């Protein structure tokens, strides 16, 4: 299980900290999981593809303690993301946009 504090992947301004390589790929995956799991509009963003097997979209939900728990149904890689609230990818306060 990957236990992650999202702030460890962010810089002082709250943007993704790593600029290249595997750390950037992992940071991008994590923020995509946060955006997907925290979107409260009902028009949930597409779940990101598993960073490990790259076969399926991960399943992600908010746990009772507000951490985000995710798992890949294909390879069974799983993780838990904390300290995501208030980040640039926290969409929990986003309001639903009217349909045109």
Secondary structure, DSSP 8 states (H G I E B T S, - for coil): -EEEEGGGGB-TTSSB---SHHHHHHHHHHHHHHHHHH--SSS-----B-TTT-SSBEEEEE-TTS-EEEEETTT--EEEEES-TTSTT--TT-------
